[in-house]
Each structure stands twice: as C-alpha cells, then as structure tokens.
Amino acid sequence: MGAVQRETDTGSRDAASGGCPFISARAAEFDPFSDGYQQDPPAYVAWSREEAPVFYSPKLDYWVVTRYEDIKAIFRDNETFSPSVALEKITPTSDEANAVLASYDYGMKRTLVNEDEPQHMARRRALMGPFDVEHLAHHEAMVRRLTRQYVDAFVDEGRADLVDQMFWEIPLTVALDFLGVPDEDKPTLRRYSIAHTVNTWGRPKPEDQVAVAHAVGKFWQYSGQVLEHMRRHPDEEGWMQYAVRKQRDAPDVVTDSYLHSMMMAVIVAAHETTANASANAVKLLLENRHTWERLCQDPALIPNAVEECLRHNGSQAAWRRITTSDTTVGGVEIPEGSRILMVSASGNHDPRRFEDPHLVDIHRDESNEHLTFGYGAHQCLGKNLARMEMQVFLEELTRRLPHMRLAEQEFTYVPNTSFRGPEHLWVEWDPALNPERVDPNVLDPQLTVNIGEPTEEHRTRPMRVDRVTDAADGVRHIRMSSADGTPLPRFTPGAHVSVVCGDTGLVRQYSLCGPSDAGATTGGCPVSGGRPQYYEIAVLKEEESRGGSAWIHQNVGEGDTLAVRGPRNHFRLPETPARLLLVAGGIGITPIRTMADWARRNDVPYELHYLGRRRDSMAFLEELTHTHGDNLRIHCAGDGERADLTHLLTSVDAEAKAGALHVYACGPQRMIDTLDEASADWPEGAMVFEHFASTVGGLDPEKERDFSLVLEDSAREVRVPRDKTVLRALRDAGYPIPSNCEEGLCGTCEIPVLDGEIDHRDVVLTPAERRRGDRMMACCSRSVNDRIVLGL
C-alpha cells in the first residue's frame, strides 16, 4: 500500500495523492481476531458505521466496509468486486505448513463461493436443482426425528451443552445426508471443519499451523475418496451425486477439480453455518427472556424469529472481495487490487436500513432483508435448508424446555474474520417442570415448517387500541400499544406502519405521528427504556376512500386489537441537516409532526408550514401552535391565508442550492406538483416528498411491451405480458411476493434487481436509488428493454 498517513481523529478519509489512505487511530487498531470483534462484531465497529464506514486496516491489509447499502452495492457488482479471494487464507502460513499441504496434494480451487462470472452462474444454475422448496421439504421429517432423539438424550438431565449435544451433530448429519456423504466419520469431520475455518479465515499461531495443515490435508484427501465413491455410484441420493450426473451432460461446466473443491467446501458450509446460527439464535433469545417466552406461547412467531436472529446475531460476520479496477465505495477511493472485508454483521445493524436495529424484534417487518446469506448472485444456496432446521430446533426446544435458561458461563469463539458461533452453549432447567411430565401429548401438535422467507402473516405485530379521539373534523387519532408485551421499536421521523383492515383484505399505510425515540414529547407519549410505549396514527376519513380509512373510522374502537406491520421508513430525514423547511398539506401533517418535534428537540433550525382548507379540519393545530410557536406558519384557505409555495421556495433557493437547507413535504398531489416544479433545478436530495396518492394508472396493453424476468437464484425465466404487472407474473409463477397498496406508494413489493434498466413508476424510491438500479416495485414498474435479472 506504500506509505500510510495517520490521523489522530476517529474518522477515515479518501486516499490521498499516491494512493496513501489516511488511517485513524481506531482504524489502525482494528483487529477482527480480537475478543471484542468475536463477541459482538456490530458493536465492535459501531464507531465505523457512524464516522468512517469505509476505512483501511493496516493490520489486516484490507479495506473494511460496515454500512448496509455499501455492502449491498459491492455484492451486486461482481465484476468490479471479485469474489475470488473469498476462500483465500487471510493469514499467510509458514513454509513448513505449506509443505505439509503440498504433501497431501492439496488443491482447493474455485467453488460457488469464490468463482467469477460467467463460470459461476453457469455452475450455479447447473447445480441448484436440489435446493428448491420441493426437494428441501422432505428433509423436515429427518430434522424433526433427529431433534427429538437428541433432546430425548438430555431432557431429564437438567443441564446440557447445546453445541456439543445437539447443534453440531444434527446439522452435520443433515448436511451429509443432503450431500450423499456417509455419516460414520462425524467426529473427524467436525475436527476437519474447524481446521478448515481456522486455515482460511483465522490466525493460527505459528506453532499450530502445521497441525492445522495436516488436518486440512487429510480433509482434502477424505473429500477426494468420498467423491471417487460417488463417481462409482452416481445414481445414489445426494447433491454431490446429482453434480456427478450433471457432469455427464456438461463436463466443461462441472469439472473434476471443481467437484473435488466443492465436496470439501460444501461439507463445511452446509453444516457449520447452520450449527453456529442455531447456537447464536438460542443464546440471543434466552438473553431476551420475554422474547423467548413469546415463542413458547405462540410458536407461529418462530419463522420470523429465525429471520430476526439471523439479522441480529447471524453466523456469517463478514465476506471478502478484491477490486479488479480503481473504484469508489461510500465516497472513498479504493485502488485496483485492494482486498475488501465487508462486515455484513455490521450492515445488519445499520440504522439507515433497519429501524431500531439493536432491538430483538420478532415482529420486524424487514428482518428478511439481512445480509447474513449474502446478496445477489452469490447468495447462499442452502439458506432455506438452514431456515428449516432452525425453525424445527426452536419449535422443539420451546415446546419441551420452555423453562430453559442460560447457565453462567464465559462464551468463547474460534477466532476468525467470517464465521462465528459460541464454542459451547450451556443451558440448564428443572426437569421436574418439563411439560411432558404433566402432558405426555405435548409433542403431538407440530407446525408446518415455513421453507423460505417468512410471510407477511409471520411479521404481523398485534397492537391494542388504547385511545381513539378526534384530532380534527374527520380525522381519527389512534393510540396503540403492544398487545403481546414485546417492546415497540424506536422509529425515525417519516416512518410508517401498515394496518391490516380486518377481514377486508385491505392493508393500508399510515405515517407514525407520535414520538420516535427517547426524549420525545409529541402528544405527551412517555418513553420506556428509550423506546415508545405506544404508536400514534391519524386517519382522515376520505370521501373517495379505497376502503382503509372508512373501515378504520367505522370499526376501530378502544380495546380492539389491530394487526400491524412495521415500522418502515421511505421518507427519512438527512443524517445531519443544517436547516429544515417542513411543508404539510392537510393530513400530510402526520409525518411532518414527528419531524418538527425531532428538529425542535435536537436544536436543528426549522420552519413548519401547515396548509389546510379550514382550521377545524387541520389535525393537531392547537398543539402545534403551542409547541412550535414562531417556527410554525399556518396557511388556512378558509381564513384567506393561502400559501404561495412558489414564492416560499424562491426565498430559500440559494440556501437549498448551497446544501444548507432540506425541504420535506407531504400532502395532496397539487401541492407536491407545485413544489416539484419550483425546485426543479435544485440539487438532488434538497427536496423530498411523501405522496398521498399514486400517479400510477392501470396498465394500458396498447402502450406496454412484453419482457422477461430472469430469476437468478432459481434459474428460471418468467415472461411478463403487456397486460400483466411484474407482481402478478411472479405470483402466477409461484413466487408469493408481498404487496399492500399495489399503486407504487408503500414499498412493500420491492424486489432485488441484479441487471437491467428499470422503468420506475413508483413514488417510493429516490432519484439516487433509481439510478443505482438495484431494486424495483413489482406492482407498477417495468423493464425498459427485453429482460431484467432479479435476485429471486
């Protein structure tokens, strides 16, 4: 890297002339093999997420990336960011250790994890058949049978190490069965697997490197022997036998060396990550006792709990890439040939992506958007097998040992950059309280395991209606608290929730208009433990209601329980605004109310302009007048005080163009159109809207075109005719894409785009997000050309 310039502050800066990166004190001390990183990677790099999201680590000789969107962008661009170093030894080993590996003819080469395009996708498509839902489903019976057998062995003991006595053994047995590998060598394979992890992602001591090399070399030989058996018996069951058969049809794609490397890599990948993820999940849930007890009471919550555990405390902490050309990540220049460590565990805790990310929220609406399985073309093939196993583990443990608790212990981890899980997980309980001693039928009922991502129903949060009042004429103000006692997440100003309108089938989005975090006072709502005790929404009864507002006005009363999803936020304030101009029209005051309160509490200069027809129809008017005083400007048409929005924006034109002002507006389309026209020459991000209604009309087949969806993860192609939306075409093909408004307003139907030019027709994505081209709203947006490649 050449000479390195050091800083004394905590930040990291762009590379200076000559390619010399500045190194902050914290960046210089970054050590992924330290106990701090091993115990809690997101906390260890929290400083980076906030101050230097891309920095150079001299100890590691890697650039480290810690924010969600930056990591996702790297995953998406496999040409600039090659995965070829994903299985490279992160710590160079001694000549003696290398000689040992050579003595075993060790030749680990390309696998699905570290192969570049176009070879990677050709092989992925050839080999992914056994990973579809239909093939995975029949493994559930085996997982449940094994789980019950292993729990039977210790259920009456009162104490167990779940890692040694369950979590390593079962995933390994299932993995070997899935692969078609004999399972009589499980203890040896566990030792080999750990050695492979240490050899590739760890920092073995010099005195240990030779022993590790011997174990890795023997693992290589063992893999080759098993592969030879499979070649002699290619018609037996198993993924590797499937690959051997595929070699007959495509010998140039599925080569001999590739099969040998895959045999060794997949034995590790297919079980170690699941074993670690299961241990991490149980540890996390038992540390959050109320959450564990909710799962014991309602096992239907388990699918989303698994996803939240994978987000919050997953087994994959980081991924690696190498740049193939000079590039920029997060505004930082990175030269060609640079190695990159993407701390995906940190991205999963990025508050710019996840509301209240440190909370374990089993109702979280976007938990499945974590990076633990990777993203895009290199997303983990075995993710749904892992999900299924974890669901069965949690269902059986919560059913049979609901009174289980963590024993006092110190948690240790095998030091490495990428895989993490406790080496031991001791739990204890009183066997006399085992439910099966009272009810021998406790094992009879069992859930149908959800294979794949959780559905919308799994992510629904029950909320009790505490109070219903009128905030203005025709505006119903509803206060809701958690109905099951789980904490409500903090949310950022501009966030919304989705409310399921009874049995009507309607789901409608409403901005949260109450306090967003600790210290908030809007509406007098107290905050417990830094989190709101309740959420507030305000719903206008619209004359031309699509059904949602009418249902709420007619049916929602105090004491009712509503099904709510979220919060989510597509209307975020900038991280460090210099000054805010907030404009609300009518019921558009709901998100603006929270923004104004946030600005007041955080000493951010702001003006609030509130437009309405009549004072008695303007929600929260008296409270806003009292709270915001001279910062509030009221424009009531009934009082002859119409707003001149064009003049308003003209008066702040220079300020906005200089980046010293941000305007946030929510209201009717006519108001939005006026503001949009008046700010047409402003820099991107200076004016941000949230819309009431969609401008999307129905499809006109005469004006549309057919195109294809290439589903990268599924190796399928779906045709979208001119009279169908992407959403409908995907659902017809068997993909249950969630949706709510189906008008491009809410963002629920967002799907990942890997390649292709999108005709964006939603009002959710920002111009920058549209230019990135990595997502689209399936309900309304279409393809500009003949095909789009999706990460589905």
C-alpha positions, 0 to 999 in steps of 0.5 A: 500500500506504500506509505500510510498517513495517520490521523489522530481523529476517529474518522477515515478519509479518501486516499490521498495523492499516491494512493496513501489512505489516511488511517485513524487511530481506531482504524489502525487498531482494528483487529477482527481476531480480537475478543471484542470483534468475536463477541459482538462484531456490530458493536465492535465497529459501531464507531465505523458505521457512524464516522468512517464506514469505509476505512483501511486496516493496516493490520489486516491489509484490507479495506473494511466496509460496515454500512448496509447499502455499501455492502449491498452495492459491492455484492451486486457488482461482481465484476468490479468486486471479485469474489475470488479471494473469498476462500483465500487464507487471510493469514499467510502460513509458514513454509513448513505448513505449506509443505505439509499441504503440498504433501497431501496434494492439496488443491482447493480451487474455485467453488460457488463461493469464490468463482467469477462470472460467467463460470459461476452462474453457469455452475450455479444454475447447473447445480441448484436443482436440489435446493428448491422448496420441493426437494428441501421439504422432505428433509423436515421429517429427518430434522424433526426425528433427529431433534427429538432423539437428541433432546430425548438424550438430555431432557431429564438431565437438567443441564446440557451443552447445546453445541456439543449435544445437539447443534453440531451433530444434527446439522452435520448429519443433515448436511451429509445426508443432503450431500450423499456423504456417509455419516460414520466419520462425524467426529473427524469431520467436525475436527476437519471443519474447524481446521478448515475455518481456522486455515482460511479465515483465522490466525493460527499461531505459528506453532499450530499451523502445521497441525492445522495443515495436516488436518486440512490435508487429510480433509482434502484427501477424505473429500477426494475418496468420498467423491471417487465413491460417488463417481462409482455410484452416481445414481445414489441420493445426494447433491454431490451425486446429482453434480456427478450426473450433471457432469455427464451432460456438461463436463466443461461446466462441472469439472473434476477439480471443481467437484473435488473443491466443492465436496470439501467446501460444501461439507463445511458450509452446509453444516457449520453455518447452520450449527453456529446460527442455531447456537447464536439464535438460542443464546440471543433469545434466552438473553431476551427472556420475554422474547423467548417466552413469546415463542413458547406461547405462540410458536407461529412467531418462530419463522420470523424469529429465525429471520430476526436472529439471523439479522441480529446475531447471524453466523456469517460476520463478514465476506471478502472481495478484491477490486479488479479496477480503481473504484469508489465505495461510500465516497472513498477511493479504493485502488485496483487490487485492494482486498475488501472485508465487508462486515455484513454483521455490521450492515445488519445493524445499520440504522439507515436500513433497519429501524431500531436495529439493536432491538430483538424484534420478532415482529420486524417487518424487514428482518428478511432483508439481512445480509447474513446469506449474502446478496445477489448472485452469490447468495447462499444456496442452502439458506432455506435448508438452514431456515428449516432446521432452525425453525424445527430446533426452536419449535422443539426446544420451546415446546419441551424446555420452555423453562430453559435458561442460560447457565453462567458461563464465559462464551468463547469463539474460534477466532476468525474474520467470517464465521462465528458461533459460541464454542459451547452453549450451556443451558440448564432447567428443572426437569421436574417442570418439563411439560411432558411430565404433566402432558405426555401429548405435548409433542403431538401438535407440530407446525408446518415448517415455513421453507423460505422467507417468512410471510407477511402473516409471520411479521404481523405485530398485534397492537391494542387500541388504547385511545381513539379521539378526534384530532380534527373534523374527520380525522381519527387519532389512534393510540396503540400499544403492544398487545403481546408485551414485546417492546415497540421499536424506536422509529425515525421521523417519516416512518410508517406502519401498515394496518391490516383492515380486518377481514377486508383484505385491505392493508393500508399505510399510515405515517407514525405521528407520535414520538420516535425515540427517547426524549420525545414529547409529541402528544405527551407519549412517555418513553420506556427504556428509550423506546415508545410505549405506544404508536400514534396514527391519524386517519382522515376519513376520505370521501373517495376512500379505497376502503382503509380509512372508512373501515378504520373510522367505522370499526376501530374502537378502544380495546380492539386489537389491530394487526400491524406491520412495521415500522418502515421508513421511505421518507427519512430525514438527512443524517445531519441537516443544517436547516429544515423547511417542513411543508404539510398539506392537510393530513400530510401533517402526520409525518411532518409532526414527528419531524418538527418535534425531532428538529425542535428537540435536537436544536436543528433550525426549522420552519413548519408550514401547515396548509389546510382548507379550514382550521377545524379540519387541520389535525393537531393545530392547537398543539402545534401552535403551542409547541412550535410557536414562531417556527410554525406558519399556518396557511388556512384557505378558509381564513384567506391565508393561502400559501404561495409555495412558489414564492416560499421556495424562491426565498430559500433557493440559494440556501437549498442550492448551497446544501444548507437547507432540506425541504420535506413535504407531504400532502395532496398531489397539487401541492407536491406538483407545485413544489416539484416544479419550483425546485426543479433545478435544485440539487438532488436530495434538497427536496423530498416528498411523501405522496398521498396518492399514486400517479400510477394508472392501470396498465394500458396493453396498447402502450406496454411491451412484453419482457422477461424476468430472469430469476437468478437464484432459481434459474428460471425465466418468467415472461411478463405480458403487456397486460400483466404487472411484474407482481402478478407474473411472479405470483402466477409463477409461484413466487408469493411476493408481498404487496399492500397498496399495489399503486407504487406508494408503500414499498412493500413489493420491492424486489432485488434487481441484479441487471437491467434498466428499470422503468420506475413508476413508483413514488417510493424510491429516490432519484439516487436509488433509481439510478443505482438500479438495484431494486424495483416495485413489482406492482407498477414498474417495468423493464425498459428493454427485453429482460431484467435479472432479479435476485429471486 
